[in-house]
Amino acid sequence: MNAASQGMRSKHKPQSGIRWRVLGANAGVLMLNYGDRAALGVAAPLIITEFGLSTGAMGIILGAFAFTYAPACFVGGTLADKYGPRKTMAVAVAWWSLCTALTALCFNFATFLIQRLLFGAGEGPQGAVTARTMANWFPKREYATAMGLTFAANPLGAALGIPVVTGLLVLSNNNWRVPFVVLGALGLLIAAWWYWIIRDKPSQHPRITDKELALITTADAQTTELATRNIPPLHFYLRQPAVIANAIAFFGFSWLLFMFLSWYPLFLVQTQNISLSSLAWAGSLPWIAGSIGTALGGILSDRLARRSGAPFQVRKWTTGFFLALSGALCVPLAAVNSLGLAVSLFSVVLLLLYLANVQFFAIIRDFVHPARLGGVTGFVHFCANLAGIIAPIVTGFLIQDLGSWPAAFGLAAGLAIVGAVALLLVKPPVAGAKDAPSIPSSLIDDEVIAPPLRRRG
């Protein structure tokens, strides 16, 4: 700890639980992230009617988001590694919030397309920046739990965003522009709040106690790893089969997620003939289940990993099982003929799907050096969110050309199962003798396999 950090801390009264406040601030950002993202799906029926758009055209608009979101995941992770999560996230939140407000100015297909491209670029960094923030602020043994509790805010944001947007539409007599202006203004306030609360490292926070700082910087924490001299290059991790398989599985997860996030409200309107007021609760309940699944997934993952001593095996089997099961349940979901059954089954699907969510990040954290965590996480997140480009577009045209929700849901189920199988078949990651970080052997998971030394001469 440098003298400046010590001096700053001495001027403020120490407070306990600062890392949990950081987690809460991060969760608030992610809640806004999904609330903003879900808003267009709720407003889609009104926008389609006003501008005479086809479902295929709306699918292109919804999918355009991910054209910039996916690469921004990778860029945001590398920026967080270089400039720190505090600045990176603050700029990202301000950017996407401004773009959210600008949705109200859209007046045709082209303007909606441009808005979604700009919006996606702003939202992209949040996942990798969150991963880096939690790695900086929590010991490795608490990482999956912290990520689970933080990422639980994502589906909770959708759960709250849907009724909020619906309520604003009702109050404004179906003026779809009003919710975007309100959410945009709220986001600019949250960006300022984030910058005020967050510090890149625990030692920089003026109110953290010595006890909590010591807890975060124990033997298994990221600061010990960062002190090592030999940091592997980014490409060392990106060519690992475990990273590639994780990205494939995450792609299957994201296809399901983006399909539901973009098209679930219209699915209920077309198949169940529900009203706008009914959409508020029917659209929210499944995302609440997803929020519970995310939180439980992180806690379960950490506990099983500690008990088994084999975190990679635990996390990959947990991910594969829940991802495959949630995919399989999509098939009957498309064929249900009652609103109550549709909402109940979709709630189960999202609960199971989100139990796998945190594992994708925890798998990376288990063997990637923290100095490369943002970049590797951003790469995997980028690969996963390629599904965000394709899924809304393909789903839109399947509905438009085939008139078949079962075909759209069946494709999503197949991709989720393929991703699960890819992850289940992969072996534990390999740490190369030359490139691996020179950390004490006690800090390296037993599953990380070092290749045999080559004989010289």
C-alpha positions as semicolon CSV with decimal commas, in nm:
position;residue;x (nm);y (nm);z (nm)
1;M;0,000;0,000;0,000
2;N;0,144;0,339;-0,096
3;A;0,163;0,646;0,129
4;A;-0,110;0,829;-0,062
5;S;-0,359;0,547;0,000
6;Q;-0,269;0,534;0,369
7;G;-0,308;0,911;0,398
8;M;-0,649;0,908;0,234
9;R;-0,772;0,629;0,459
10;S;-0,652;0,807;0,772
11;K;-0,879;1,104;0,694
12;H;-1,199;0,895;0,688
13;K;-1,368;0,681;0,949
14;P;-1,326;0,313;0,853
15;Q;-1,642;0,116;0,784
16;S;-1,688;-0,258;0,762
17;G;-1,829;-0,443;0,464
18;I;-1,699;-0,210;0,195
19;R;-1,660;-0,496;-0,054
20;W;-2,030;-0,574;-0,020
21;R;-2,114;-0,210;-0,093
22;V;-1,901;-0,234;-0,404
23;L;-2,096;-0,547;-0,496
24;G;-2,423;-0,361;-0,437
25;A;-2,315;-0,074;-0,661
26;N;-2,215;-0,318;-0,933
27;A;-2,550;-0,496;-0,899
28;G;-2,730;-0,164;-0,941
29;V;-2,545;-0,104;-1,267
30;L;-2,633;-0,450;-1,397
31;M;-2,996;-0,409;-1,299
32;L;-3,010;-0,093;-1,509
33;N;-2,828;-0,276;-1,790
34;Y;-3,097;-0,540;-1,833
35;G;-3,383;-0,302;-1,764
36;D;-3,267;-0,081;-2,051
37;R;-3,211;-0,385;-2,272
38;A;-3,559;-0,527;-2,208
39;A;-3,735;-0,198;-2,278
40;L;-3,737;-0,232;-2,656
41;G;-3,884;-0,582;-2,636
42;V;-4,176;-0,448;-2,432
43;A;-4,229;-0,152;-2,664
44;A;-4,184;-0,364;-2,979
45;P;-4,558;-0,428;-3,047
46;L;-4,629;-0,053;-3,039
47;I;-4,326;0,032;-3,253
48;I;-4,412;-0,238;-3,508
49;T;-4,763;-0,100;-3,538
50;E;-4,663;0,268;-3,560
51;F;-4,395;0,225;-3,824
52;G;-4,537;-0,075;-4,010
53;L;-4,233;-0,293;-3,944
54;S;-4,235;-0,666;-4,010
55;T;-4,124;-0,913;-3,743
56;G;-3,818;-0,982;-3,959
57;A;-3,727;-0,613;-3,963
58;M;-3,779;-0,588;-3,587
59;G;-3,557;-0,894;-3,547
60;I;-3,280;-0,713;-3,736
61;I;-3,321;-0,408;-3,511
62;L;-3,310;-0,622;-3,197
63;G;-3,011;-0,818;-3,326
64;A;-2,817;-0,507;-3,429
65;F;-2,751;-0,444;-3,061
66;A;-2,514;-0,740;-3,046
67;F;-2,313;-0,642;-3,355
68;T;-2,139;-0,384;-3,138
69;Y;-2,214;-0,538;-2,797
70;A;-2,011;-0,853;-2,871
71;P;-1,681;-0,684;-2,968
72;A;-1,732;-0,426;-2,692
73;C;-1,726;-0,715;-2,440
74;F;-1,367;-0,790;-2,542
75;V;-1,263;-0,425;-2,572
76;G;-1,420;-0,341;-2,236
77;G;-1,233;-0,624;-2,065
78;T;-0,897;-0,511;-2,197
79;L;-0,975;-0,150;-2,105
80;A;-1,063;-0,259;-1,751
81;D;-0,727;-0,438;-1,728
82;K;-0,547;-0,122;-1,846
83;Y;-0,744;0,167;-1,696
84;G;-0,934;-0,002;-1,414
85;P;-1,302;-0,087;-1,373
86;R;-1,398;0,245;-1,213
87;K;-1,342;0,464;-1,518
88;T;-1,433;0,196;-1,772
89;M;-1,775;0,121;-1,623
90;A;-1,861;0,486;-1,557
91;V;-1,802;0,578;-1,921
92;A;-1,992;0,270;-2,041
93;V;-2,300;0,342;-1,826
94;A;-2,310;0,707;-1,930
95;W;-2,278;0,608;-2,297
96;W;-2,553;0,346;-2,304
97;S;-2,785;0,565;-2,093
98;L;-2,750;0,852;-2,340
99;C;-2,824;0,609;-2,623
100;T;-3,129;0,479;-2,434
101;A;-3,272;0,831;-2,412
102;L;-3,199;0,889;-2,782
103;T;-3,431;0,599;-2,871
104;A;-3,715;0,847;-2,832
105;L;-3,588;1,033;-3,140
106;C;-3,601;0,729;-3,371
107;F;-3,854;0,751;-3,651
108;N;-3,782;0,469;-3,900
109;F;-3,597;0,141;-3,950
110;A;-3,261;0,311;-4,018
111;T;-3,266;0,531;-3,707
112;F;-3,362;0,239;-3,482
113;L;-3,079;0,037;-3,637
114;I;-2,820;0,309;-3,568
115;Q;-2,948;0,359;-3,214
116;R;-2,916;-0,012;-3,135
117;L;-2,562;-0,026;-3,271
118;L;-2,456;0,266;-3,051
119;F;-2,646;0,124;-2,753
120;G;-2,475;-0,214;-2,783
121;A;-2,129;-0,056;-2,785
122;G;-2,207;0,108;-2,450
123;E;-2,354;-0,199;-2,283
124;G;-2,085;-0,443;-2,397
125;P;-1,812;-0,379;-2,135
126;Q;-2,029;-0,441;-1,826
127;G;-1,978;-0,821;-1,800
128;A;-1,598;-0,822;-1,822
129;V;-1,568;-0,510;-1,606
130;T;-1,785;-0,676;-1,342
131;A;-1,564;-0,984;-1,350
132;R;-1,255;-0,769;-1,298
133;T;-1,421;-0,567;-1,021
134;M;-1,522;-0,876;-0,825
135;A;-1,174;-1,029;-0,873
136;N;-1,018;-0,712;-0,734
137;W;-1,253;-0,690;-0,436
138;F;-1,314;-1,051;-0,331
139;P;-1,085;-1,340;-0,237
140;K;-1,078;-1,621;-0,489
141;R;-1,272;-1,852;-0,257
142;E;-1,565;-1,604;-0,258
143;Y;-1,550;-1,515;-0,626
144;A;-1,834;-1,728;-0,764
145;T;-2,058;-1,625;-0,474
146;A;-1,982;-1,258;-0,539
147;M;-2,042;-1,298;-0,912
148;G;-2,367;-1,486;-0,849
149;L;-2,504;-1,218;-0,621
150;T;-2,394;-0,943;-0,860
151;F;-2,521;-1,105;-1,178
152;A;-2,852;-1,187;-1,007
153;A;-2,925;-0,820;-1,074
154;N;-2,931;-0,885;-1,450
155;P;-3,254;-1,088;-1,466
156;L;-3,389;-0,885;-1,175
157;G;-3,339;-0,577;-1,393
158;A;-3,547;-0,741;-1,664
159;A;-3,808;-0,843;-1,404
160;L;-3,838;-0,487;-1,277
161;G;-3,783;-0,321;-1,613
162;I;-4,075;-0,494;-1,783
163;P;-4,343;-0,370;-1,538
164;V;-4,176;-0,028;-1,511
165;V;-4,178;0,017;-1,887
166;T;-4,531;-0,125;-1,906
167;G;-4,646;0,113;-1,632
168;L;-4,490;0,412;-1,804
169;L;-4,662;0,310;-2,127
170;V;-4,998;0,291;-1,953
171;L;-4,947;0,628;-1,778
172;S;-4,840;0,793;-2,104
173;N;-5,129;0,648;-2,304
174;N;-4,899;0,407;-2,492
175;N;-4,639;0,670;-2,579
176;W;-4,346;0,430;-2,624
177;R;-4,091;0,715;-2,618
178;V;-4,148;0,806;-2,252
179;P;-3,986;0,496;-2,091
180;F;-3,663;0,545;-2,285
181;V;-3,625;0,906;-2,174
182;V;-3,689;0,813;-1,810
183;L;-3,446;0,518;-1,815
184;G;-3,179;0,726;-1,988
185;A;-3,194;1,000;-1,725
186;L;-3,179;0,742;-1,446
187;G;-2,873;0,584;-1,605
188;L;-2,675;0,908;-1,611
189;L;-2,735;0,943;-1,236
190;I;-2,622;0,583;-1,177
191;A;-2,301;0,643;-1,377
192;A;-2,211;0,930;-1,142
193;W;-2,305;0,716;-0,839
194;W;-2,075;0,436;-0,957
195;Y;-1,777;0,667;-0,997
196;W;-1,834;0,814;-0,653
197;I;-1,854;0,479;-0,471
198;I;-1,607;0,254;-0,656
199;R;-1,230;0,232;-0,638
200;D;-1,025;0,005;-0,861
201;K;-0,852;-0,166;-0,569
202;P;-0,947;-0,216;-0,203
203;S;-0,631;-0,039;-0,086
204;Q;-0,746;0,278;-0,264
205;H;-1,079;0,301;-0,081
206;P;-1,072;0,568;0,194
207;R;-1,309;0,383;0,430
208;I;-1,199;0,020;0,417
209;T;-1,084;-0,132;0,745
210;D;-0,748;-0,303;0,792
211;K;-0,933;-0,624;0,880
212;E;-1,133;-0,632;0,557
213;L;-0,829;-0,535;0,351
214;A;-0,637;-0,825;0,505
215;L;-0,926;-1,061;0,428
216;I;-0,930;-0,960;0,063
217;T;-0,554;-0,981;0,027
218;T;-0,504;-1,323;0,187
219;A;-0,294;-1,596;0,030
220;D;-0,555;-1,692;-0,228
221;A;-0,649;-1,339;-0,327
222;Q;-0,569;-1,160;-0,649
223;T;-0,304;-0,929;-0,501
224;T;-0,069;-1,220;-0,430
225;E;-0,107;-1,340;-0,786
226;L;-0,054;-0,993;-0,927
227;A;0,277;-0,971;-0,743
228;T;0,423;-1,246;-0,962
229;R;0,667;-1,148;-1,234
230;N;0,581;-1,396;-1,510
231;I;0,237;-1,303;-1,647
232;P;0,121;-1,520;-1,940
233;P;0,037;-1,343;-2,266
234;L;-0,329;-1,317;-2,356
235;H;-0,299;-1,558;-2,650
236;F;-0,176;-1,832;-2,414
237;Y;-0,520;-1,843;-2,256
238;L;-0,724;-1,785;-2,571
239;R;-0,591;-2,103;-2,732
240;Q;-0,674;-2,322;-2,432
241;P;-0,943;-2,586;-2,510
242;A;-1,108;-2,510;-2,176
243;V;-1,152;-2,145;-2,276
244;I;-1,283;-2,237;-2,622
245;A;-1,529;-2,496;-2,487
246;N;-1,645;-2,248;-2,225
247;A;-1,710;-1,994;-2,501
248;I;-1,911;-2,249;-2,704
249;A;-2,126;-2,336;-2,402
250;F;-2,173;-1,968;-2,322
251;F;-2,284;-1,916;-2,684
252;G;-2,563;-2,172;-2,633
253;F;-2,661;-2,001;-2,308
254;S;-2,669;-1,661;-2,477
255;W;-2,879;-1,783;-2,771
256;L;-3,152;-1,886;-2,528
257;L;-3,114;-1,565;-2,332
258;F;-3,126;-1,324;-2,626
259;M;-3,416;-1,508;-2,785
260;F;-3,620;-1,478;-2,468
261;L;-3,510;-1,123;-2,390
262;S;-3,600;-1,003;-2,739
263;W;-3,907;-1,210;-2,825
264;Y;-4,073;-1,342;-2,509
265;P;-4,314;-1,045;-2,473
266;L;-4,429;-1,085;-2,836
267;F;-4,452;-1,462;-2,787
268;L;-4,701;-1,409;-2,504
269;V;-4,896;-1,151;-2,704
270;Q;-4,925;-1,373;-3,013
271;T;-4,978;-1,712;-2,850
272;Q;-5,166;-1,620;-2,533
273;N;-5,339;-1,299;-2,648
274;I;-5,255;-1,115;-2,328
275;S;-5,312;-0,746;-2,266
276;L;-5,045;-0,488;-2,191
277;S;-5,138;-0,486;-1,822
278;S;-5,110;-0,865;-1,800
279;L;-4,769;-0,849;-1,966
280;A;-4,635;-0,666;-1,660
281;W;-4,661;-0,968;-1,431
282;A;-4,631;-1,243;-1,693
283;G;-4,313;-1,091;-1,828
284;S;-4,159;-1,033;-1,486
285;L;-4,204;-1,356;-1,289
286;P;-3,967;-1,571;-1,500
287;W;-3,688;-1,315;-1,466
288;I;-3,729;-1,315;-1,090
289;A;-3,675;-1,691;-1,106
290;G;-3,364;-1,623;-1,314
291;S;-3,234;-1,383;-1,052
292;I;-3,276;-1,645;-0,780
293;G;-3,101;-1,902;-0,998
294;T;-2,803;-1,675;-1,056
295;A;-2,751;-1,608;-0,685
296;L;-2,794;-1,975;-0,590
297;G;-2,564;-2,084;-0,872
298;G;-2,273;-1,882;-0,737
299;I;-2,319;-1,996;-0,377
300;L;-2,362;-2,360;-0,481
301;S;-2,059;-2,346;-0,708
302;D;-1,823;-2,213;-0,440
303;R;-1,942;-2,459;-0,177
304;L;-1,911;-2,763;-0,403
305;A;-1,572;-2,646;-0,531
306;R;-1,435;-2,611;-0,177
307;R;-1,569;-2,948;-0,066
308;S;-1,455;-3,141;-0,371
309;G;-1,117;-2,975;-0,419
310;A;-1,184;-3,000;-0,794
311;P;-1,337;-2,664;-0,895
312;F;-1,306;-2,711;-1,271
313;Q;-1,490;-3,045;-1,270
314;V;-1,760;-2,910;-1,039
315;R;-1,819;-2,599;-1,244
316;K;-1,821;-2,767;-1,585
317;W;-2,062;-3,043;-1,477
318;T;-2,288;-2,791;-1,303
319;T;-2,292;-2,575;-1,616
320;G;-2,345;-2,863;-1,856
321;F;-2,630;-3,018;-1,658
322;F;-2,833;-2,702;-1,606
323;L;-2,769;-2,567;-1,957
324;A;-2,879;-2,892;-2,124
325;L;-3,187;-2,926;-1,902
326;S;-3,302;-2,568;-1,961
327;G;-3,256;-2,619;-2,335
328;A;-3,458;-2,940;-2,336
329;L;-3,749;-2,770;-2,158
330;C;-3,772;-2,507;-2,433
331;V;-3,935;-2,759;-2,665
332;P;-4,257;-2,807;-2,462
333;L;-4,258;-2,436;-2,374
334;A;-4,340;-2,346;-2,736
335;A;-4,644;-2,576;-2,738
336;V;-4,824;-2,478;-2,417
337;N;-5,179;-2,349;-2,456
338;S;-5,239;-2,157;-2,134
339;L;-5,085;-1,839;-1,997
340;G;-5,031;-1,980;-1,649
341;L;-4,851;-2,288;-1,781
342;A;-4,639;-2,078;-2,018
343;V;-4,525;-1,844;-1,741
344;S;-4,462;-2,132;-1,499
345;L;-4,258;-2,336;-1,745
346;F;-4,062;-2,033;-1,862
347;S;-3,983;-1,953;-1,498
348;V;-3,840;-2,304;-1,454
349;V;-3,637;-2,268;-1,775
350;L;-3,484;-1,939;-1,662
351;L;-3,417;-2,069;-1,310
352;L;-3,220;-2,363;-1,454
353;L;-3,051;-2,152;-1,721
354;Y;-2,928;-1,894;-1,474
355;L;-2,796;-2,157;-1,234
356;A;-2,528;-2,201;-1,503
357;N;-2,463;-1,830;-1,558
358;V;-2,189;-1,761;-1,303
359;Q;-1,999;-2,080;-1,384
360;F;-1,877;-1,941;-1,715
361;F;-1,694;-1,663;-1,529
362;A;-1,581;-1,881;-1,237
363;I;-1,421;-2,134;-1,472
364;I;-1,204;-1,854;-1,610
365;R;-1,118;-1,712;-1,267
366;D;-0,996;-2,050;-1,145
367;F;-0,691;-2,060;-1,371
368;V;-0,643;-1,721;-1,541
369;H;-0,394;-1,473;-1,398
370;P;-0,582;-1,164;-1,270
371;A;-0,374;-0,937;-1,494
372;R;-0,536;-1,116;-1,791
373;L;-0,879;-1,175;-1,637
374;G;-1,053;-0,885;-1,809
375;G;-0,917;-0,978;-2,151
376;V;-0,995;-1,349;-2,128
377;T;-1,340;-1,287;-1,980
378;G;-1,406;-1,028;-2,249
379;F;-1,307;-1,275;-2,522
380;V;-1,538;-1,548;-2,390
381;H;-1,815;-1,292;-2,344
382;F;-1,755;-1,172;-2,701
383;C;-1,792;-1,525;-2,840
384;A;-2,105;-1,583;-2,634
385;N;-2,266;-1,263;-2,749
386;L;-2,224;-1,345;-3,114
387;A;-2,546;-1,532;-3,037
388;G;-2,698;-1,196;-2,959
389;I;-2,638;-1,094;-3,320
390;I;-2,783;-1,406;-3,474
391;A;-3,056;-1,525;-3,236
392;P;-3,299;-1,229;-3,255
393;I;-3,266;-1,211;-3,636
394;V;-3,303;-1,585;-3,699
395;T;-3,592;-1,606;-3,452
396;G;-3,768;-1,314;-3,621
397;F;-3,748;-1,471;-3,967
398;L;-3,849;-1,816;-3,840
399;I;-4,162;-1,658;-3,695
400;Q;-4,225;-1,445;-4,005
401;D;-4,156;-1,705;-4,275
402;L;-4,258;-2,027;-4,101
403;G;-4,499;-1,886;-3,846
404;S;-4,341;-2,133;-3,605
405;W;-4,248;-2,060;-3,246
406;P;-4,167;-2,433;-3,193
407;A;-3,902;-2,414;-3,470
408;A;-3,740;-2,112;-3,304
409;F;-3,747;-2,269;-2,958
410;G;-3,627;-2,605;-3,091
411;L;-3,322;-2,446;-3,256
412;A;-3,236;-2,270;-2,931
413;A;-3,270;-2,596;-2,739
414;G;-3,035;-2,776;-2,978
415;L;-2,765;-2,510;-2,954
416;A;-2,783;-2,510;-2,574
417;I;-2,739;-2,888;-2,562
418;V;-2,447;-2,877;-2,808
419;G;-2,277;-2,616;-2,590
420;A;-2,330;-2,824;-2,278
421;V;-2,178;-3,133;-2,442
422;A;-1,875;-2,934;-2,566
423;L;-1,798;-2,818;-2,213
424;L;-1,855;-3,159;-2,054
425;L;-1,606;-3,323;-2,291
426;V;-1,319;-3,078;-2,237
427;K;-1,026;-3,164;-2,010
428;P;-0,894;-2,941;-1,729
429;P;-0,689;-2,642;-1,848
430;V;-0,314;-2,674;-1,903
431;A;-0,065;-2,436;-1,747
432;G;0,249;-2,420;-1,962
433;A;0,579;-2,429;-1,776
434;K;0,713;-2,132;-1,973
435;D;0,406;-1,910;-1,983
436;A;0,236;-1,992;-1,654
437;P;0,247;-1,736;-1,372
438;S;0,515;-1,816;-1,114
439;I;0,282;-1,839;-0,817
440;P;0,328;-2,073;-0,521
441;S;0,210;-2,428;-0,590
442;S;-0,037;-2,403;-0,304
443;L;-0,229;-2,139;-0,497
444;I;-0,266;-2,344;-0,814
445;D;-0,570;-2,572;-0,833
446;D;-0,478;-2,941;-0,838
447;E;-0,674;-2,981;-1,161
448;V;-0,458;-2,740;-1,360
449;I;-0,224;-2,981;-1,533
450;A;0,133;-2,890;-1,617
451;P;0,269;-3,074;-1,923
452;P;0,572;-3,300;-1,877
453;L;0,910;-3,136;-1,916
454;R;1,082;-3,189;-2,246
455;R;1,416;-3,367;-2,241
456;R;1,702;-3,166;-2,387
457;G;1,958;-3,292;-2,624
